């Protein structure tokens, strides 16, 4: 331990230096975990920031359970929670050193500790209040306990292993990969009784979490809809190949060594070569460990299956982030060092130490620059003045719309939504959703999102479009606060009961028209326009209904033109007007309307789908 202390001390210094680029709530997920911990302290598990008190489908309670005593001690000084992340990182480094200590020489153990504890990705994320670091610690602890089970067959150790596996599941859903890997290792070693004992507490935890999920949000795993989206995106062979390359680069190149390779054919080739070399050397290390006996073989099997399972899970998930590689990093580094020790015998201690120092220095040079550049962006700065204004000017019972609802509640106590009733398709629907959910203010602020390739959903684009809607309609959204340095604007949502009533009539009309009740639907639209003559959605719906029925075309044209006077960027009104012109044999006007529709595509979130519709209409207008 005396030899390890200087390495851990230096690592803690690095953790503190990187922590200056981060505040609790910056990642958004971290604020949700803190709120989850506070919720558990109140004897429940709900989203405290949500005005409707709904469950948190994307944040299982395992990490908040661990965090809850620290949240009680440090509240409301949330910055102190960064110390928890640093402690978890140090504990993971010690667990890793102990796990591989059986297979490595003392110099190798020290080298492994330095490579992991001083890794740039670990240092940067050490102060983050996120579940990935705790997930890593639980995985390493599970393998340590599993070794004891394999060697001694102790029932108490088997029960402890099951409890850890269950806890891992309620920290992240990919904890199921660890459970399956551990089960495979125990069965391979023929520890049947221990496997059964470990299964009991694990299954009990899983059953409880599944029931909680089904009761809270009608899904055993809240991530399932997003996983379906990712799998749909990856059904494209080119997209899947690109994703696999990025995952290989992330796990084998970027995170272990901090190398930033260019996104180019040459970069892809170099990334593939380095990933293959790492995999081969790690496999050599795994074989060396497994050669010591059946118990070691079982443990290595479980560790290898866990790493491969997480790689497969990440390949199925469209979002990309270095933190997703953290649970695999210690195992990869351990087997790499073990493979190097096996390959380079006798061990060239000084040469490897110099190489490790060079790798760490190079990775930190890039990581520090990246962290500093990110911290300089408004999206990464702590919005102190905006939060202070909200605390002083927005009533405590108000409901806000904010891209970071958990962070907003954490520092202001004001409940907030990220999306009112789900993403809106246009600005009138957006306004209706706000009024229906009694949102009184909207916080327009920048936010960084995890990278999501190509055709996966782009939340950053949706946020920019929302900002454009807010700025374009001062009568509905009145700016009441702005801070250019924090790039934040707060809008007050103007109350409008007439708009709410008219929009409700428009929704009723759409249901009637969909059921084939044309005259009833048109009467409802007339009622909506009697309340709000400028409701664009009702004007367009009236024109579209008449156009489809082939009746009242003069009235349809007049309503569509009135809709466009109110909102010249209404795609559907231009499209329907083009269809009407084509039906009434005015081809030049039809093509001109289509061009205006093309100019307005960017005003809508589903612009890709609208572009397809536009292409089809152009073919018909030729």
Phi, psi and omega in degrees: 000327180297326180287334182277334187303314180299323179295316179293323179297316178295321178297319179298323176298316178296319178301317181293320180297317179289332183296341180292343178271006191224144170229152181294122184111347182296325183273352183075309178301320183298322178295323177296321179295321178294318178295324176298320177296317179295324179295318178297325178294339177267005177083021178210177176221090180224171177278104182296334180283340185281127181294342180261001177065035183280164179289166178255097186290335186261004184226089179300158190278001185297312180288317174303327177299316176294324186280340190303316179296327179289323176296325178292319183288315190270344183303141356266022181272076189293336180298334180293341179293345176297333178296330179296315179299320178296318178296320178296320179297317178295318179297322178295319179298317179293319179296322178295315179299320180289323182296317182265358181299332180293330187259339186256151170291159181308318179295324178293321178297319179294318178298316179298316179300316181294318181295324180278305184297328180265005179300138184299320180293322177293315181298319183290325184264357186298328182265001178284140178267075184230164185281338186299318180294318179291324175301318178297315179298317179297321180296314179295321178295322179296319179292326176295315179293323179297322176301319179295319178297317181294322184281322188244340181065031183286128178301320181297319178294323178296318178295320178296319177299316178299320178296318178296319178296320177295319179296321179301321180297321182271007169267310175216142181302334178291358172300339176299329178296318179295318180298315179296322180293316179296319179298318179297320179294316180295319180291324177298322179277000179063036174266067186297313183295318180294323178297319179294318178296320179292328183293329186300301180294326180297313180295324178297316179295315181298319180296317179298317180292322178296316178296320177298317180296316180295323180286324186277318184218023172059031176209136179296326178228119183294340182282352188304314179300321179289327176294320177299320178298315180297316181295325176296319178295319184280359175294339175286120183304321180293318179295320180295319178296319178297319179296317180298320179295318181294320179294317178299319178295319181295312187282326189252345185235299188295309184284313181294322188240356178069020181279131179254093182274147182291151176276084184204167177304319179295319178295320178298316181296314179296320178299317180295319180295313181295319179297318179295319179296317179297315181298318180294317180293320177295322177296324177296318177296320179296319178295322179297319179291319183290341182288351184278350178150172184295323179296319177293323177300317180296318180292316179297321177301313180297317181294319180293317179297322178298312180297315180294323178295319178292325175299316179295320179296318180293324178295339180266003186241124189289335181285145181236128177203144181298332183293337178290341179271353184301318181294333180274332185307310182297322179292318179298312180297320180299313181286332175295314179296320179295320177295321178293321178297321180290320183286319185258073179245125005290156187289117177276079189306309184294320179298317179291323177298318179295319179295317179298318179297321179295317179298315182295317181296316179297317181292324180288329178299315179289318183294320181295317178297318179296316180295320180293318179296319180295319181295337180281345180283145179303327182295339183257353181276151176286118184279067188299315184290323179295315179296322178295320179295316179300318180295327184268340188239346180256128181303149184298331182270002183290159175247129180252160166248125185212142175294341177234073184297321182294316179296319179300315180291323182301323186255346181238341184077007179266128179288149186210157175245150174273321177222132176280111178055034179088168182298138179269153181267345178200174188287331177291318177296323176299314179295318179300317180298319179297313182294321181294327179269007176060039175282127183260337182216150178238128176262113177260106182219152181288154179206136176270140178242158174300145179296131177230116186298159170026256191266007172290164183301145183241088182297330179296320179294321178296323180292320178295322179292322177299318179298322179294318177299315181299314184288338186273355188224069184297336179292329181265326183233105185264119178292128183239348178205142178211139176226101183300325182293322177272357180055041185238138173227137177250128179250141172264130180277116183289126177299143181203081180300327180294319178298316179301315181294315181296319180293324176297320176295322178297319178296319177297320179297321180296321177294320180294318179294321179296332179274002178086010180265080188298307185297320178296319179295318179294323177296320178295322177293321175299321179294319179297318181286336174292327178282313180225093182298344183260015181286105187298319182298321180289319178298316180292320180297321178297312180297318181295320181296315179295322180295315180294324181277348181069032182225157178051045184294327177296316178294323179298315180297319180296319180293319180295318179294323177294322177300320182285334173292326178284321181218093183295352180253024178279102184304311187292327177293318177297318181295315180293325177293322176297319179296320180294318178298320180293321179294325182264017173061051173235073190297323181295316177295325179296316180293322178296319179295324178295322178296321177293324176297320179297324180292338184260001184301320183293352182277000185232146183291330181265048186298326180297316179294321180294326179295324177295314178300318181297319178298320178295320180293325178295322177298321181288335184273356180288000000 
